[in-house]
């Protein structure tokens, strides 16, 4: 069992570690020509920066909380009752091409409940953070989702993904275009989700997100007053799931268009 005091310690640690990890990532970004890159199938990219930043995060948190488990993009892991879920650099393809849209994402899950979500954008120096039941902040200032009610006026972000989801994603995007809403695809889902919480975007969807891409931002949006799909259903914590987050005023259209609940 993790009490409120224990969660607060982990929340503060996650914020501090995310900032330090982001600074480490930014150092690699500023010298990206020196980063070793491995191109996998369908634009799935790994780099030495991902591995080094992830190792820093895991080592830092494990030192303070040795009883906790870890599920991370590079090293994997198994689900446990107290689990850190980590993406060291979300938006690696952007990162290695010199595109300044990427972030560090850290979530903490206790008994299947997302308790802490932290996303750090080192380029903009913005730390999005939330604890369950305590609201959401950006650089310690409270944030809320937008009050958009009209899909034709909305800014909705998405990522298409790979494999069998491409055809379905195209059909969904067609529905947005017909509604006079032109989706944006920025290639770093966790950071796009954080921008929904800030009210910059009005929604975000993806037909299959990994847990390390989704959980931190999912909590931040929910704590910022947004509507979020049931990501943890159907073993989402271990297998990933579709995700939809948005301001409540356009959720009906987004649910109907994407089929994500």
N, C-alpha and C positions, 0 to 999 in steps of 0.2 A: 504494500500500500504506500502511495506517495501522498503526503499531506501538503497543505497549502504552502507551508514554509519551504518544503523541498521543491515544489514546483516553481516558486519564486526564484530560488537559487539557480535552477536550471534555466529559467527564462533569462535571467541576467547573464548567465554564462553563455547561452546561445547567442544573445545579442553581441556580446564581446567577441566571441569566437568567430561569428559571421563577419564582423568588421575586419578582424585580423586576417581571416582567410581571404576576404575580398581584396585587401591590400596586397596580399601575396599573389593573387590572381592578376591584379592590375600590373604588378611588376612583370609578370610573364607577358601580358598583353602588350605592354610597351616595348617588349623585345621579342615579339612573336616570331620573328624569323629564326630565332634560336630554339624554338620549341619543336620537339619531335612529334610528328603527327602520324597517326595511323588511320587511313581511310578504309572503313568497312563498307558493307553493302548499303546501297540506297541512301547515301549521304550521311550515314551514321559515322561520326568522327570521334576518335579518342586522341588524347594528347598527354605528354608528360606533365603538363600543367594540371590537368584533371587529377591525375594520380597523386601529385605532390600536394595539391590543395586538400584533397580528400584525406590524405594521411595526416596532414596537420590538424584538420577538424576532428578526426577520430581520436587521435592521440591526445589532443587538448581536452576533449570531453571525457574520455576514458580515465584520464588522470584524476579528474574531479569526481566522476561518478562511475567507479569501476563495476558497480552492480548492474549497469544498464547495458542493453544490447544495441547492435548497430545493423542497419540495412542501408547500404550505400550503392550508388550507381556503379562504381568501379570494382569494389570488393565483394559486392553482394551481401549475403547475410541471411538470417532466418528471423521470422517474426517471433517476438517474445512479449511478455507482459509489460515491460518497460523498454521502449525502443526509440532510438534516434534514427530518423529517416533523412538521408543526406544526398543532395546533388551538389558536388563541389563547384562545378561550372555548368549552369544550365544555359544553353545557347553556344555550345562548343564550336559549331560550324561558323557562327558569327565571329566568335572569338579568334579563331585561327585565320580568318579572312580580314581581320582588322576592323570589323564592324562593332561599334561600341554599344551593343545591346546584349548583355549577358548578366548573370547574377549567381550568387551563392544562395542555396535554399536548405534550411534546416527545420525539421519538424520533430516533435516529441509526442509519442503515442503511449498511453497507459491503458491497458486492458481494452484495446480497441477504440479508445476515445482520443481524438487529437487534442492535446492540451496546450501545445505551444507551436507557433509558426513564425519563422523569421526568414525574411528575404532581404539580401543586401545587394544593391547595385553600386559597385565601387566606382564606376565612371561618373555617375551623378551624385555619389556619396549620399544615397538614400537608403535608410534602414526601415523596412516595413516589418512590423512586429505585432503579435497578438498572443494573449492568453485566453483560454476559453472562459467566457463570462466576464471579461474585463475590457472588452472593446479592442479597437485596432489603432495603431499609430504609425506615422511616418516621421522619423527623427524626433520621436517623443511627443509629437503633436497629434491630437485625435483626428482620424479621417473617417469619411463616410462615402458610400457609393453615391452615384449621381441620382438625380430625380427624373431622369429621362422617361417619358411615357410613350414616345412615338418611334417605332422602329425605323421610319424613314429619316429620322434625325439622329439616330444612334450611331455610335462608333463601336463596332463589334470586331473583336480580334479572334483569330483561329489559327490552328496549325493543321495541315492536311495529313501529315504522317505518311506511312508507307504501306505497301502490300495491298490487301483486299479493301482497305478503308478508302483508297483513293477515289474509286468510282462513286461511292456513297457520299464522300465529302464534296465532290463536284456537284452532285445533285442538290445537296444542302445549300451550297454557295449560290446555285442558280435561284433558289427561293429567296435568298437575301437580295440578290440583284433585282429580281422582279418586284421586291418590296422597296426598291430605291435605297437599299442599305448596302454599301460596298465594304465587304470585310477586309481587314488588314491582317497580313501574316508576317510576323516579325521574327519567328524562329527561336524564341526563348519563352516558352509557355509560362514558366513560373513568374517571370518578370511581367509578362502581359497580364497575368491574373492579379498581381499586385497593383497594376495600374487600374484594374477594375475597382479594387478597394479604395483607391485614391479618388475615383470618379473621373479619371481621364478617359478610360474606355467605359462603355456601358455593359459590355458582356464579353465572354470568351468561351470557346468550346473546342473540344478535341475528341475524336472518336476513340482514342486509346492513349491515355497518359500512364506513365509509370508512377508508382507512389512517390518516389523522390522528386518528381517533377511537379506533383499536384498538391500534396498534403499541406505544406506550409501556407501556400497562397490560398488554398481552399478555406483554411481557418481564418486567415486575415480578412477575406471577403465576407465570410459569415459574421465575424465580429464587427465589420464595418457596416452591417445592416443589409448585406446583399443576400440574394437567394443562391443556394448551392445545391447541386445534384447529390445523390447518395453515392458518393465515390467509394465508400468502404463496403458497399453491398457486393455480394458475389465474389468474396475473397479479394476485394480491391487492394487491401493492404499488401498482399503478397504477389498478386497477378496483374495489378493495375486495372484501370476501368476507363470508361468514357467520363468526361467531365464537362459540366456546364456551370458557369458562375455568371451572375448578372445583377443588375439593379432590378428590383421587383416589378417595376413598371413595364418591362418588356419580356418578362419571363414566359408568358403564355405563347407569344410568337416563337421564342427561341426553343421552347419545349416541343411545340408542334413541328417546327422546321427540322430540328435535329433528332427528335425522338429520345433525347437524353433526359432522364428524370433523376 
